[in-house]
């Protein structure tokens, strides 16, 4: 199991890379693709998710552009990719049951896998490990974000 830390009850995995302002994470896979998803903070702010609509496989997205749209009872918004590249796989499970993201934002609730265009350049703009914890501590405090409240069966 990956090492984690919590900030106001929000789980931050130390092995992932984060785009803090967009509340997304990235993990480089052995095959060179990058798995992208919403953070625990993002799923908590959205509330119980009702729908997830991912962009299509084969579509190329620039960093900061949406790779999916998520909808809850109180919010509809984009999941922005922290890296540029081609979407090579989408998580069909979250399209069938969006609440997977609420239960498992870092494991079962991933959004897409992307073949990166400039991985090194895009990763330079992200934070990981203790730097990610401190960046989120500051973001949560500065934006006065609420503490995370997890659904039953939550896993980091």
N, C-alpha and C positions, 0 to 999 in steps of 0.2 A: 504494500500500500504506500502511496506517495506521502511524503511528509507535508504536513499542512500547518498553517497558523490561522488564528481567527482575529478579526478586527470587528468589534461590536457584534460578535456572533456570526459574522460573514467569513466563510471558509476561503482561504487562499492557498492553493497548492504551490509549493515552492519549486516544482519541476517544470512548470509551464511558463510561457512568455505572455505578457499582458499588454493590451492597449487600454490603459486605464480610463481615458476619457470616453472610449466607446464601449467599455465594459465587455470586452471580448478577450479570449485567450487563444493561444496557438501552441501546438505541439508538433515538433518535427518528427516524422516517422522514419523508420529504417529505409524505406524505399524513396526517400527524398520528398514525398508529399508532406503537406502540413494539414493537420486536423484543426478545425476552428470551431469555437462554440461561445456561448454566453457565460459570463461569470456567475457565481453565486449571488453577487451583489445585483446583477442585472435581472436575474430571475426573481429575486426578492422584490425589487422595485416594480416589476411588471405585475406581480401577483400571480394567482393561478392561471396558467396559460390555457387558452381554449383552442387556438389554431396556430399552426406553423406552416408557412408556404416557402419552400426553398426554391432558389433559382435553378435553372436546368443545367444538367451535366453538359460540358462542352463550352459553356459560356465563360468568357474571359472577363474578370472584374479587376478594376484598379483598387488599390488600397483605399479604404474609407468608403467604398461603395457597398450597397446592400448585397448580401448573399442569401438573405431570407427576410421574411416579414413575420413577426409574431404578434399575436393578439390575445389580450386578457380582457376581463370585464371592465378594466379601467384604463387600458392603454393599447394602442396599436403602433408598432414602430419597426424600424429596420434593425437587422443584425448586420453590422458593417464588418467587412473583412479587414484584418490588420495587415494583410499581405496582398500583393498583386499576383494574379495568375489565373490559370484555367481551373474551373471546377471539374474535378474528375469523379467525384462521388458525392451524393447527398444522403443524409440519414433518413430513409423512408419511414423509420419507426416514429420519428418526431412529427411527421406529417400525419400519421395515423393517430397518435396520442401525444399532443403537445406537452402534457403534464410530465412526460419523461424528463423534460428540461428542468422542471421544478424539483423532481426527485433525485436527479443525477446529472447536474449541469456539466460535470467534468469527465464523465465516463459514458454512460448510455445516451446522454442528451446532446452529444456533439451535433453540429449543424452540417458541415461540409468538409470534404478533403480537397485540397487545392494543390496543383502543380505550380510551384512558385516561379515567378519571372526573375526576381532579384531578392532572394531570400536574405542574403547578408545585409543588404541595404535596408530592407523592411524590418529585420530583427533589431537593427541598431536603434530604431525608434521605440522599441518595447522594453519592458522591465521584467526581471525574473528574480526568484529567490527573495532574500531580505529586502532588496530594492523595491520589489513589487509590494511587499507588506507595508513598507514605509510610504510608498506612493498611494496605496489605498487608504492607509491611516489618515494621510493628509486630505485626500479626496473626500472621504467619508466625513471628516471633521469640517472641512471648508464648505461642503455642500449640505451639511447637517442631514446626512442620509440616515434613515431609520436602521435600527438593529435588524439583522436577518432573523427571520422566523421560518423555520424549516418544516416542510410537510412530513408526515409519517413515512418512514422508510427512506429518508434522505441519505444519500451517500456522497462523500467527497471523492 
